[in-house]
Amino acid sequence: MSLSGKTIFITGASRGIGLAIAKKCAADGANIVIAAKSAEPHPSLPGTIYTAADEVRAAGGEALPLVCDIRFEDQVEDAVTKAVSTFGGIDILVNNASAIFPRGVLDTPMKRFDLMHQVNMRGTYLTTQKCLPHLLKAQNPHVLMLSPPLDMSEKWFAPHTAYSMAKFGMSLCVLGMAGEFREEGVAFNALWPRTAIATAAIANILAGEDGMKMCRTPEILADAAYMIFNQNAHDFSGNFLIDDTFLFEHGVIDFTPYLMDPEQPLLPDFFVPEEGYPAPPGVKVLDVQLGHDGL
């Protein structure tokens, strides 16, 4: 298993899960295209595309930081063109960039609705469309969406219809595109965490600093993504994966290294189906719904 020399285009890779995936792949000597909006430091969000590039290079890979707002077609086209001219092609696309505003209908301004749909669903579709001509030329091409299994349960929609529609829209891209490009050998898969992940969204929007202690680190998703990219694209497509279930099926038995605080219980993430994705032995999460129950 190695991604040496592969070019990986990652949206939203300036921090969090996207950066963790970038660094994991960089350790193999991969070329990482960091496509994100953060060119200047943000008062409440860590990292920029340039600090991320430094971390990628320190991990062993090549980095191309590009300012790219995936809501705009011209910016995505320009980023893809620069990536191909720099590294010669694109082997893997990670649709990681996402906007979150988990509120009810009456509490969701239309500008928030539009942002979530422009970034999550439309941005995923747009970036994939622009990368596909190059992915079709690659050996073992993969597209990964950071989105949930398609579990059409009322409980996932009723508390935050707009956010759920936007996230499940990313998963619908997997469903359709996996079928459309199966014969061409481009793999499309979705990856989602069982538990809350220690990112800025948890600290700033959902559960605060105390909630961060009840999370896993982004590295669990990075390790799962790395394992996905090393699957045969012709045989491994159209899957909706939960991080620890997938890792356990591929030989990982110890999940304690991913804990932010081993003394704290784990918060469940949104959208994890009750059936079909058994937790590995010894893994337990609180019986609450993220964003509710006082969290």
Steps between C-alpha positions, in 0.01 A plus 500: 500500500650830390382830355850608398484734204119516500335842474217553747266800467338577837239770557497668840845364582629796698394343832317217671409181316622622162842585638524168686431311175755717319774426752425127507535478122803732500686251718511273194646778288173605335436835334229689689289775346363709788190669358337723761394858571727569797785714369511723810486397868150491646436622856313184602620239250850351493717480191520628145579330170862608551541359850334181375751485214785527750356207699457292185862559397619418852307173479688404183283612210489776242242774552317744274294749704223660293240756602177343381138563597319198360178699459651664192556307178783720375698454822461122489598487133807713571603282797465179297700650213781605736503160668533319167764737366703461821474127558393362163157369595259417783473150647273553800237759593384553858179702531550608858392867504169545676280763661292427810206678663290236682184694581127463442307646210395821675852561629683448169545822300494443127858624470601209725288259295663624181852478644458139612358390166753697297796356692385151592295368213570737212868543591548124511330456164693787343844397625441141397386605154815708442736230632340211314672549161832454679382222731388304194864498383641391838594156626273390785306831528293565812247765599413518870213696650501579872130429525265256674324178403164559334279425802167670426382521861287787625721551804792609279291762320247641745745692724694660210335439163719737301831362630387141453391567143839651421703215652287224352534679166870417511413135559257505208796602284672178610193293417461641150862548400611155618251350260574738215876449506527139617593370155767769467658386826464819706407416860255716694459436872369679809669502841339616824602489869311305764590760762545872509843604374711767671469783247413868511134415432479307826673770702326801344155375397392178668653406832768747611836420654353245741347317205842484332616267778224256400620473140739295293783664311485563123769236453242221515347632178844555348592137563171379355536723194853373440372144509222587253745656254701178499200291393457395137278769350335253261383283789441748781242764410158615614571428867369700796750441778514574873859560609551250783288226343706520182831510686401206721408296192853568373684395813500798736407386852627780726313831472636662815770697313221702338346617829537864599454403866493129593314588821202650318206327327458544125245727337317345204504682167196583290365254244646168624241228419384273779549190287762378258802667658586314822742671734830316557528307827542731797389817315209672671342838440256703705130451432439860400452691176775746413376857510216407737457358848670807643819452297 
